[in-house]
Amino acid sequence: MNNTVVKTSGFIGSLLISGAAIAAGNYAEPVKYSQYQAVLSESKLQVSDPNGKSGNKSEFATNSDFNGVVSEHFYVDPNTENLVFSMKGHKNRSEVRVLDNFDTSLPNTFYHLTADLKPIDPKGSLKDSDAKNDAMTFLQVHNSGNGESKRGTSGEGYIPHPLMRVVYEAERSGKKDHFWAIIKNNAVNCGSKSGNKGKPECKNAYIKLDLGPVDLQSMTHFDIAVGNSKMVIKVNGETKVDHDITYWKHLHSYFKAGVYNQFKNGTSEVHFSSLDYKIDSK
């Protein structure tokens, strides 16, 4: 396989699949499917080179033009019409990043990311990893700093921590194969270069909330709503998280969806049957 062709129209990069594979009908362009057009029209793609350095990433469709953007890491399965993200390597990713950087404290504006998703054989993905690295992330509310940055970018005041991640973990608190919401419970920069790592705020910087067992046969529906200094997460229509995020009000936020690997020596895969982003003003 020639792994140097990024777009069917000839855009050159380091990740995406050959025209022959596309012609064989195994991979379809996500933008051609109406159920994904709304979110793609507001997003860009961030993808790692699986053979590159851990944590590397490149960006595509930075102007939300996804025409021709298709790869073995980002495609629609023509048989199921599921949007597929896959990736190999520790701290590598294949994710769409919604461009809007939004104010979570606005009292009458609510930002929603909704998705129906199913991990594919996550146990198999993690089987050669160590016990300390047994997770993968599918949905995120991240931060872009203090609001001065341009749409789709992060700037002054950015901290290297998402507000929330929806993850699969092989085991946590005696529960195996569950979804979890990993929530940053303060806005302190606890990064390795911050000088804060030893402080109490960083030693107790997260809460982990159980979102229920992973269904490997059917899609699980997630609705993440952020606004009025609240974050609400519903799973299959049931409210699992209703969290006060007043402490986050000075940090603008954005959504991400796809897969981010927090395990070693394996390849992740997740299928979405729906993915949507909307703003609800009341």
Helices and strands as residue ranges (DSSP letters): H 19-23, G 30-32, H 34-40, E 43-47, E 58-60, E 74-77, E 82-88, E 93-98, E 109-119, H 122-126, E 134-145, E 164-172, E 175-184, H 200-203, E 206-213, E 220-227, E 230-235, E 238-244, G 246-248, E 252-263, E 267-281
